[in-house]
């Protein structure tokens, strides 16, 4: 093990590794952080928005759900567009949309304008992660590497998950100091910086062939019909889930009516947007999606469900509740990079699954009389889970996804994550329908124990995953048997094991 680590460290000055120097990775990290931060930064602005616009606080929930919904649909769509039209073009287009959304929201005079702004921000921020994965994959192939240096995926892991926890504190400072409009305006300077960096440092996309750049050709290549069917189905499903425990039958009917023909269309399509056959054949990728959804169900339940309980049952203020969960994000950020530095898969995923069972059991032991330190300790366990699962599943995604579909696969990876977060909100609303209480919290803990056991089974019963030498070998290596070589053997025969 030490030899492998030494080889990686010694190769730090290798020209191949310089392909991933900071000018290339920085705009990718900044862009990828915009979605999770915008997902959570709005939390502290909802009450001031409701007060100034003279609407019910409950009505402002649309500002949260609209971004989730837009992101769930836009992530794989952006990935598909990146594969066909070029990742740099889509990345830059997304940044411009976020800038526009920040401007519309900051100047908005009613809830409708703010909702439009959140949709623009959701669509725009969704482009960054799948485009980043396409750019990283292409850069690694150009450098003759089976996988990028672990720190690259680690940086994406931090940008994509750990930054979620800093959203509420940042939002609290902005709203407290400058007003709720800065929950939108903050996107303008950040996206301006990201835009300049991306224009200067991201590699140009190949020129588009005029014969293939017409609307009909592009629509066929990206499977526009499949995208629209997916969008309608996903929108209806999310609306249905978020209406629970009250059932919106119209949303359920729309979901069924849209989903069935979409599935039939995708099964007949030669190059479908959502490849059901490939997903059924690629068990490693399907299990990665499921692990991500179930684990984020737990993480978001802690972030939002426990926050409600701390304020309503324990009597903590909003600021105190946010501060008690801040160590969770800190631990996640601190652990993500060292865990990712060797492109490990099996070890982090096993640790995450076991920690989720333990942490969920810890939730069941908390009560309104528990000291603050007990809450912090439970949140720290979920900080470890956040880091380990983001790193492990993100690397597993990179290894399992077909190279030519890494953008769409990365987008679907995020979509499954959003389904987990939406489901956590649904479960929380059902459990706390009569108010946040110790009994409701313990019910949440029981649900999360079951989810943790499911994640553990998805990990230990995965023979392909458990057979990898991911815990012994460095992920970036041409000299050792790596998980990358194992995973890519089926999709890229020329990249054999060079042991």
N, C-alpha and C positions, 0 to 999 in steps of 0.2 A: 504493500500500500504506500509506504513512504517513498519507495522508488518511483511509483507512478506520479505521486504528488511532486516529487523533485523534478521529474521530466517536464511536468506542466509548468512549474515555476521557472525552470531553466529556459523554457521556450518562450518566455514572455517577450523577448526581443525578436522572435521569429517574424519575418515579413508577413507570413500568413496571418499571424495574430494581430499584426498592425492593421490588417484590413478592417478590424473592428475597433479602431481607435475612437476616442471620444467625439470627434467631429461627426462620425457616422452614427453613433449610438445616442448622443444627447437629444437630438430632435425626436428620435423614436421614443425615448423615455418621457420627454415632456408631453408629447402627443398622447401617449398611452395613459398618462396620469390624469388627463382632463376628464375622462369619463367617470372613473370612480370618485374623484373629488366633487364633480358636479352632481353625482348621485346623492351625496351626503351633505353637501354644503348648504343645500336649501332648507335643511331641517330647522335651523334656528331662525329662518326668515319667515316661516309660515304664519306665525301669529302676528308679527308686524304687518305683513302683507294683507291679512284678513282685516286688521284694524283700519288701515289706510284706505283700502278699497271697499270697505263696508260690506264684506261678505262673511259668511260663517266660516269658522276655522276649518270645519270639516270639508268645506268646498275646496279649500286649497290643496287637498290631497291629490287633486288632479295634476298638480305640478310635479308630484313625485311619480305617480303612475304613468304619466305621459312620457317622461324620459325613459323609464324602464321599458315601456312598450316600444317606443321608437328604437331603443338600443337593441332589444331582443330581435327585432325584424331587420335592422340595418347592419348589424355586425356581420352575418354571413353574406348579406348582399354586397357589402363593401369588399369583403374578401373575394367574392366572385368577380366583381368589377376590377379589382387589383390584378387578378390573374389574367384577365382578358385585355384590359386597357392600360395596365401599368400601375404598380404600387405607388410611385412618386406622384403621379397625376391624381390618384384618388386620395392620397394622404393630404396633398395640398388643398384639394377641393373640400375635404372634411374640415381642415383648419379654417378655411374661409367661412364655412357654414357656422362654425362655433363663434367666430368673431361676429357674424351677423346676428346670431342668436343672443349674444351678450348685449349687443346694441339695442335690439328689439325689446329684450326684457328690461334692460336698464331704463328705457324710455317708455315702457308700457304703462298705460293708463287704466287698464281693466284686466280681469282674469283671463279673458280670451287671448289678449296679446301676450300675456305671460306664458300661457299654455303653448302658443305658437313658438315662442322663444325657446321653451324647454324641448319641444319637438325638434327644432333646428339644432339645438345643442346636442340632443340625443343622437340624431343622425350624424352630425359632424364628428362628434367624439368617437363614434363607433368605427370610423375609418382607420384610426391610428393602429390599434392592436393587430388586426389581420394584415394590414399593409406592412407593419413592422416585421411580422413573421415571414411574409413573402420576401421582403428585402433581405432579411437575415439569412433565409434559406438560399437565396441566389448568391449572396456574398460568400457564404460558406462553400458553395459549389464552385464558384469562380476561383476561390483560394485553394481548392483541392482538399477541403476539410470535410469529414463525415458529419461533424457537428461544430457549431460555433464555440468559442471559449465559454465556459460555464458562467462567467460573470455577466455575459451578454443576456442570457436568458434570466439570470438572477436579477439584473436591473429591470427587465420587463416585469418580473414577478413583483418587485417592490412597487413599480409604477402602477401595476394593474390591480393590486389588492391592498398592500399595506397602506397606501395613501388614502384609502377609504376612511380609515379611522381618524385621519387628521382633518377631514372635511368639516365635521361639527365644530371643533375648536376654531378653525379658520373662519367659518361662517359666523360664529359667535363674536369674534373680534371685529370682523368687517361690519356686521349688522349693528353691533353696539357702538362702533366708532363713527360709521359713515351712513348707516341706514340700510334697509333691505335691498335697495337697488344695486348695491355693490356685490350682492350675491350673484348678480348677472354681469355687472360692469367689470368685475375682476377678470373675466375671460378675455377682454379686449387687449390689455397689455401682455398677458401670457401668450395668447395666440399670435400676436404681432411678433413677439420674440421667436416663437416656434416657427412661424412662417419664414422669417429671415434665415434662421438656421437651416430649415429644410431646403429652401431654394439654393443656399450656398453649398450645403454639404451632402445632401442625398444624391445618389447617382441618377443620371438621366435615364428615363425609360426609352426602350427602343422605339423608333419611329413607327407609327401605325401605317399599315398597308391601306392605301385608299380603297382598294377593292374590298377590304374587310372592315372598313370603318363607317360604312353606311348604317343608318338606323336599323334596317331590317337584319343586316348581317350581325351587328352587335347584339340586337335583341335575341337572335337565334343562338349566338355563342354564349350569352350569359343566361339563356333560358328564362326570358322575361315572363313568360306565362307561369313557369314554376315559381318564380320569385313573387309574382302577384298572388298566386294561390297560397303560398307560404305566408305572405304578409296578412292576408285576410284570415286564414286559419289561426295564425298566432295571435292576431289582434282579438279575435273572438274568444280564444282560449284564455287569454290574460284577463279580458273583461269578465268572463265567467268566474275565473278563480278569485279575482279581487272583489266580486260581489258576495262571495260566501261569508257567512252561513246562509244568506238569502240567495236563492237560486234565480239567476236571470236566464230564463228558458230561451229567450230570443238569441242570446249570445251562444248558448249551447247548440241550438239548431243551426245557426250560421256556421259554427265550427264544423259540425258534421257535414253540412251541405258543401262547404268549401274544401274540407280535408279529403273527403273520399275521391272526388274527381282529380284533386291535386296529386294524390298518391298514384292513381291510375295513370295520369299523365307522366309523372316522373318515372314510373316503372317502364313506360314505353319509350321514353326519351333516350337517345343514344348517349348524350352528355348532359345529364340532368343537373339542376341546381342542387337539389337534395337527393343524393344517390342512396336510395334505400338498399339496393343490392350490395353496394360497397360497404355500407354500415353493417349489414347483416354478416357479410363475409369477414369484415375487419373487426373481430371481437375486441381486440386491444383498444381500438378507438372508441367503440361503443361503451366499453367499461370505463374508459377515461371520462367520457361525458357524464355517465351516471355518478361516478365518484365525485366529480366536481359539483354536480347539482346537489347531492346529498350533504356534502361537507359545507357548502355555502349556505344550505338550509340551516345548519347549526350555527355558523358564524354570524349570519344576519339575525338569527333569533336572539343571540346573545347581545348583539349591538343595539337592537331595537326593542325586543321583548323585555330584556332585563332592564333596559333604561326606563321603560314604562313602569315596571315593578318597583324599581328603586325610588322613583318619584312618587308614585301613588301609594304603595304599601309601606315602604321604608321611610318615606318622608324627606328624602334628599332633594335639594334644589336641582334645577336643570343643569346649572354649572357644575355642581358637585358630581352629579351622575355622569356627566361627560368626562370629567377629570378622572373618575374611577375607572373608566374604560380606556383612557388614553394609553396606559401601559400596554394594553393589548396590541394596539397599532405599533407602539415602539418596539416591542419584542418581535413582532412580525417583520418589521423592517430590518432589525438588527440580525435576525436569523436567516433571512431570505438569501442574502448574498453569499455567506459562507456555505450554506447548504447547496446553493446552485453552482458554486465554483467548480465542482467536479461532475456536473450533469448527472447527479444521482437520481434514481427513480424509486427502486424498491425500498430502500431504507427510509426516506422521508414519508412515503405513502404508508408504510407499516406504522411508523411513529405517529403519523396523523390519525390513523384509524384507532389505534390504542388510546391515544390522548383524547379523542372525541368521546369514547366510551367513558373514560375516567372523568373528564370534564363535565359531561352530561350527568353523571352520577353525582358530581359535586353540586350541580344546580339543584338537585333534588334534596340536598342537605341544607340549603340556605333557607333562612326565614327572615321575617321583618325585624328580628332581634339579633341577626348575625352582625358581627363587627365589619367595618368597612374593609379590613385587611382580608377577610374571607372572600368578599366579592372580588377584590383585586386578584387574589390567588386563582380563583376560577377563571377570571378574564385572561390572566396570563397563560393558562393552559390553552385557551382558545387562540391566543396570540401565536403559540407554538403550532397549533393546528393550521392557522392561516398561512404561516410561512411554509410549513412542510407540505401541505396539500397543494399550494400554488406552485411551488417549485417542482414537486414530484409530478403532478398532473400536467404542468406546462411542458416539461421535458418529455413525458410520455406522449403527449400530443405531437410534439416535434418529431419523435421517432416513429410513431404509428401512422401519421397522416401521409398519404401519397404526396411526393414532392410537388407535383403539378396542381395539387388541390389544397395546399397548405393554407391558402388564404380563406377559402370557404370553410375548411375544417376548423381553423382558428376562430372564425366568426361563430360557428355553431357551438364551439367550446364556451364562448362567452354567453351565447343564448341559453345554454343549459344552466350556466351559472345564474343568469337572471331568473330562470324558472325556479331555481332553488330559493333565491331571495324573495321572489313573489310568493312562493308557497309559505315561506317563513312568516310573511306578513299576514297571509290568510289564516294560518294556524294561530298566530298571536291574536288576531281579531276574534276568532272563535273562542279561544281559551279565556281571553280577557273581556268577553262580551258584557259581563256584569261588573267589570272593574278589575284592575290588576290586584291580585291577591297571592298569598303564599301557596294556596291550593292550585291556582292557575300556573304559577311558576313551576311547581312540582310536576304538573301535567306536561308542561313544555319540556322539562328535564326528561320525563319518561319517553316522550316522542323522540327526543334527540338521542337517548340511549338506543332506541330501536334503529334510528338512522345510522348511528355509529357502528352498531353490530352489522348492518347491511354493508357499510363501507369496508369494514374489516373482512367480511366474507368476500366482497368483490376483489379484495387485495390478496388474501392468503389462498383463495381457491383459483386464482389466475395463474395457471401453470406456466404460461409464457412469461409473465412478469416475474414470478418467483424463480424461474430458471436463469434469469439474467444475472450477470456478475456486476450489477450496477454498484453494489456496495464495496467491491474490491478494486474496481478499475476507474480510472479517470475517464470522463466522458469525451474529452478532447484528446484523441490519441490516434496515431496511425501505427502505433507500436504494440498495442495490447488489444485483447478481445473486449470490445466495448458494447454497451447496450445499443449504441447507434448502429454498429455493424450488424448486430442481430436483428434489429428492427427493420433495417433498410434492405436486408438481403432479398426479401421477397419483392420489393418494389424497385430496387436498383441493383441488378445482378453484377454490375461492374465493380461495385463497392464491396468487395469481399473482405474477410478478416485477414489482416496483414500480420498476424502474430508470428 
